[in-house]
């Protein structure tokens, strides 16, 4: 028996000793949740419009407003063109819209087009990126108010206004009609613009002016940007939580995220201001979220408001707040029904009212929803408790097998945390959603947090966590903490880093997992930690396999875990060394039967403060190689590194 690891306190020593002893046979593994590591998507930092959602036209339906963002209006991102002395005007109208949910449209009045015509130019989201040889689907809705037929010229233009691609259309209908064409630019341009010119005399209304790359993720119409979607898929998440976060319970009751307003034809969806001080078109709506989950093999975890708005509502991110607002109890029956309808929409047969709507959108088969979250970081007030209880009881009664996730406030302790847990225990809620953003030293100091949780009470979904930075040291602190989640995979059922995406120049929150521009994505070191754990999830946790070196304080610089993949029989070792010296980890695999000597070795390491940036996106990358394992061996981990050793099991 080796000397126990020296710890700074007897309590920590008592917890670690049975986990870190060399030479003792590993007992039967402790089960780990099959859905442990996933992702959380929130429409923050332009994650949806201008990000994951592949639409290239900004403000396509002329619905931007000053309430979305200071200085915005219905023609934000649009430029009025009257080239070649064209005469006329543009205005934004709402008298007879395309749809009541989409009330604004642009009216072009052309008195004389002269040589070039009169129209609008859209600058996209920091420009429109197009590639030579790629194809782009243009569409718009139009209505002729004056003139038998109004000729239109549609162009993609480069940064110097040169024409990259063009096509002509003729609007002839006095009622709203959709027109479409394909544009194939001749050259690559990162900051192109889309131009729609009226080249004849007349009056025409335009709405839902759209440009989509034909190549979207899995080639879905109204789809997702393929490189960003693939980067997310490459994590191999077991679940996706969406659409937020704070976005779900919104900035006031008028801003709650209503899933019903995000399905159906895009021109009939309801756009609204984003709590993060911009705009959401709902083009990326519930159907697209569920479809994306299915595409990447992840379980959907939608989150709905618990009948209350964010407690920071009313200027929350700028000048203070008016506090939590609650749906009147007289209106709660209708809201409860909305949540029940969500489950039917996801899981109901095509013969059910909402299942039929899912089928009409192109997905007759159920989405097999297993989880739903109710609430997000809410202040646990009497208003919250009464409305959460109504929702929980109704959903649980109708769908007893659905795993409902409650909420226990925004931090790892405090009044809302205590009150949230008390309510969860009172109602016997299956899972509660814990959130915390802390410094790296907190994650090291709290590595044993879940060792002490009561296994008989609600399970945990660690829905949002990060260590306030994107350096190697930050990522290693998170990796060490994730080994504790594996060790406690019986009580921690789900975990997801947050936030996921952030667009350069449009970031409201740092740190994030993936930074991007229109043409570049930068996976952070934190991303690669999540990816390595996602690719190497296990079904059982095995203690007594790895010994932490006794040369450093185990609770501040070193961590390890051993899990086994039941499907392959592989044994997976994760070793974290966040110290400035190399550290040797003794490993004993003697208790595992049927292992081969062949293994893979993946190392993620770098200087303590190194990070991946737009200027240097590949500063820190995982490196994979072959490795030969033995029944008992020692591995020396270099300073500031995460090491994953995957030993092949029987049948490989």
Secondary structure as GFF3:
##gff-version 3
##sequence-region A 1 652
A	DSSP	alpha_helix	10	16	.	.	.	ID=ss1
A	DSSP	beta_strand	30	31	.	.	.	ID=ss2
A	DSSP	beta_strand	39	40	.	.	.	ID=ss3
A	DSSP	beta_strand	78	83	.	.	.	ID=ss4
A	DSSP	beta_strand	87	93	.	.	.	ID=ss5
A	DSSP	beta_strand	105	112	.	.	.	ID=ss6
A	DSSP	beta_strand	117	122	.	.	.	ID=ss7
A	DSSP	beta_strand	128	130	.	.	.	ID=ss8
A	DSSP	beta_strand	136	146	.	.	.	ID=ss9
A	DSSP	beta_strand	150	157	.	.	.	ID=ss10
A	DSSP	beta_strand	163	171	.	.	.	ID=ss11
A	DSSP	beta_strand	177	183	.	.	.	ID=ss12
A	DSSP	beta_strand	189	198	.	.	.	ID=ss13
A	DSSP	beta_strand	202	213	.	.	.	ID=ss14
A	DSSP	three_ten_helix	217	219	.	.	.	ID=ss15
A	DSSP	alpha_helix	226	233	.	.	.	ID=ss16
A	DSSP	beta_strand	239	242	.	.	.	ID=ss17
A	DSSP	alpha_helix	246	249	.	.	.	ID=ss18
A	DSSP	three_ten_helix	253	255	.	.	.	ID=ss19
A	DSSP	three_ten_helix	259	262	.	.	.	ID=ss20
A	DSSP	three_ten_helix	266	268	.	.	.	ID=ss21
A	DSSP	beta_strand	272	274	.	.	.	ID=ss22
A	DSSP	beta_strand	278	280	.	.	.	ID=ss23
A	DSSP	alpha_helix	286	296	.	.	.	ID=ss24
A	DSSP	beta_strand	299	304	.	.	.	ID=ss25
A	DSSP	three_ten_helix	329	331	.	.	.	ID=ss26
A	DSSP	alpha_helix	332	347	.	.	.	ID=ss27
A	DSSP	alpha_helix	353	360	.	.	.	ID=ss28
A	DSSP	beta_strand	371	374	.	.	.	ID=ss29
A	DSSP	alpha_helix	382	398	.	.	.	ID=ss30
A	DSSP	beta_strand	403	407	.	.	.	ID=ss31
A	DSSP	alpha_helix	415	427	.	.	.	ID=ss32
A	DSSP	beta_strand	431	437	.	.	.	ID=ss33
A	DSSP	alpha_helix	440	445	.	.	.	ID=ss34
A	DSSP	three_ten_helix	449	452	.	.	.	ID=ss35
A	DSSP	beta_strand	459	466	.	.	.	ID=ss36
A	DSSP	alpha_helix	472	487	.	.	.	ID=ss37
A	DSSP	beta_strand	492	495	.	.	.	ID=ss38
A	DSSP	beta_strand	501	503	.	.	.	ID=ss39
A	DSSP	beta_strand	514	516	.	.	.	ID=ss40
A	DSSP	beta_strand	521	523	.	.	.	ID=ss41
A	DSSP	alpha_helix	525	535	.	.	.	ID=ss42
A	DSSP	beta_strand	540	541	.	.	.	ID=ss43
A	DSSP	beta_strand	546	547	.	.	.	ID=ss44
A	DSSP	beta_strand	558	564	.	.	.	ID=ss45
A	DSSP	beta_strand	571	577	.	.	.	ID=ss46
A	DSSP	beta_strand	583	588	.	.	.	ID=ss47
A	DSSP	beta_strand	598	605	.	.	.	ID=ss48
A	DSSP	beta_strand	623	628	.	.	.	ID=ss49
A	DSSP	beta_strand	632	637	.	.	.	ID=ss50
A	DSSP	beta_strand	641	647	.	.	.	ID=ss51
###
